[in-house]
Amino acid sequence: MTAVSNEKIPNNVGLSNDKQLQRALEKWLPNYLDWWKQMGPEGFQGQDVFLRTAISVDRDGWANFDYVKMPDYRWGIFLTDAEPGRKVGFGDHAKEDAWQQVPGEYRNVLRRIIVTQGDTEPASVEQQRYLGQSAPSLYDMRNLFQVNVEEGRHLWAMVYLLHSYFGRDGREEAEELLARRSGDPDKPRILGAFNAPMTDWLQFFMFTTFTDRDGKYQLLSLAESGFDPLARTCQFMLTEEAHHMFVGETGIGRILERTCELLKTAPNEDVTKLGGVPIDMIQRSLNYWFTLSLDLFGGEISSNAATYFAAGLKGRAYETRRKDDHVLMDLSYDVPVVRDGKLTHETTSMRNALNEVLRTDYIEDNQKAVDRWNKVLEEAGRPERLKLPHRRFSRAIGEYSSHRFDPEGNLISDSEWNANKDRWLVNDADRAYIQSIQVQVTEPGKMANWIAPPHTGIKGRPVEFEYVRL
């Protein structure tokens, strides 16, 4: 196992052996810190936060937990250990040796893949920068900051690849990653979901459930890449990503738990009278973030997806576990499409449908999270159940973006959509209400009225632990 060096930029890639690369990244570091201080968690840069910091790639002990001021966090470069004799696992180059350098013919497309992945990491930090000011507990505040610093480290992971393997073009792209801003009308982030406003903690928990799960599936695909440094980078990023989805899923579970408790005494079962979050509002927020995240997979029929797969750059999630030839030249896939105002099916090559294959895996994974939320409702004796909307609902990208569908996936008119959209998707009134009940709670162990406490603390500490020293 490659040891992690304790340098200015902690790493296990032998950075000190490449002085030119080391100087370039050390020059990028102060620019990154300037960005962090401008766009990171507002008002908390000087606080001690009980954070985990990556110190190894050993799964049995890869992180250290201690108080850290966020600007002093040890952002670093971590790749899982190389697999001797690793082969490209899919596409036209299947069974060839995995690449340790960028193949010249794929240089531009691979750089674009890395830049797009890299752009999502600082974007989410920017979206969430004010949430600490309305944190429902020190436990939640700490979890927010943990997500933020790890997104920052994931940016470092992509910037290392850009600097190390793409020369001057890569360095310029790395600078651009710090220049774009989430929601900026002139220089927005690349993908739509990462420009959406993050106004409250209900949205944050939905984002970390659904949008971070998209991140999981994108990383799973890239972890199969024939470009070995990218695959090894993403394999370690997945280790950190799991916590982000845990934060979202348990956050929504705790909101539901508290809502069910308040419903026992709420007048006419209106929990807003007691400062709780209504179940139908939770459903609308679910609909909004789930469908935004579906768009991140791209179009249902995609020549780009086929190109990435054929080139061996981006596989399917869990590619090596699949029981086929991993080449997919002779397989087809039926995609529901709208033609002449009616839903029908169009057959395309499996390679062209790989976005949809990945999206299907993602939907199935999300359903497990929703099932766990519904168990909270069931155990509380409530009749309501949360539900994922259909993949055709409220899409902005792909085959369904120019048509209207209801949450069940039925084709509807614009007038029917306009009459119901505020009933289906989180709206301005919902956001205003959620913001009105959010008050920062900073006493250790105490929770805001609208959310239940977690069942356990972090790393063996009690819920009452002082996770952030204010």
Summary of the structure (lengths in Angstrom):
residues: 470
radius of gyration: 22.6
end to end distance: 38.6
largest distance: 69.0
contacts: 1550
relative contact order: 0.13
helix: 53%
strand: 9%
